[in-house]
């Protein structure tokens, strides 16, 4: 068993702010697998969150046109394993919370139409 990573104080604050935004969604299920929180809407994963020492990794799925916008914004990049609509975001600045929260909402709405590879 690998030791649990202790996040830096600013990451703890970002994590709480992100969780508050997620908690505002209507309904979802949450489970933790190997230090990754998986969030499901109607049995489909719409969000994965992994807290690291100095940042948070956020994986989500967006419609194609939004995926391209996210990639060109500099925040999101294509996920190497989860398909063409999947994004990996390295969240480390509070200023990015509003944009990431918007993408989480889009991913939540988009999830019932997307098959995830990790479910």
N, C-alpha and C positions, 0 to 999 in steps of 0.2 A: 504494500500500500504506500503510495507516495504521500509525502507530507502536504498538508493543506497550505496553500499560499496565503500569506497575510497581505491584503491589498493596502496600498498607501492611502492616507486619509482622504485625499482628493478623489480617489477612485470609490471609496466608500460613499462619499457624498453623491457622486455621479450615479452610482448604483441605486441609491435610495430614490433619487429624482427619476431615474428611468423606471424603477419599479412602480412609483406612483402613477406615471403615465400609463404603464401596462395595466395597472389595477383599474383604470378608468374605462377599459374595454368592457363591453356588455357581459360576455361569458367566455370562459376559456378553461382549459384544464392545464395544470402545470405538473411536471415531474422532473426529477433530477437524475441524470445518468452520467457517471464519471465526471462530476463537477461542472456539467453543462445543464442549464435549465432549459427544458423543452416546453414550449407553449403550443397548445392545440386548439383549433376551432373546428368543430364538427369532424373530429378524428384526424384532421390534417395538421401537420406542424406548420405554424406560420412564423415562428420565431425561436431562435436558439440564442442563449446568452451565456457567455463564459467570462467570469471575472478573473483577470490576471493581476499581477502586482501593480503595474503602472497604467493599465488600460482595461477596457471591456471590449470583448469581441461580440458583435451582434451579427447573426446570420438571419436573413429574411428573404422572402420571395415577392417580387413585384411583377406587374404586367410589363411586357417588353418595352414599351415606350418609356415607362418610369424607370426601368432598369438602366436604360441608356442615359437618361438624365442624371441618375445617381452616380453612374460611373464617370460621367464628365464633370460632376461637381467636385471630384477629388476626395470625397468621403467614402464612397462605395467602390468596391472592385469585384470583379467576377469571382464567384466561389469556385475553387478548383475541383470540387467533388459533387456538388448538389444540383447541378443542372444550369441551363442558360438563364433562367429567371432568378437564380439565387445570387444574393449579394453578401459579401463579407465587409463589415464596417468596423474599423478600429476607432472606438469611441474613447476619447481622452480629454476633450475640451467641452466645458459646460455650454459654450456658445453653440455647439452643434446639437444640443438636446432637442430643440424645437423641430429641426429637420428630421432627425432620427425618429422622433415620436410620430411625425406625419407618415414616414415610411412604415412604421410599425402598424399604424391604422390601416394603411393601404394593403399591407401584407395580411392583416387580419381578415379584411374583406375579400382578398384574392385567394386565400388559402383553400376554401372549399372546392376551387376549381383546379388546384395544383396537386399533383402527386409528388410527395417528397420521397427522396431516396433513402432517408435515414429512419423512417418511422418503424 
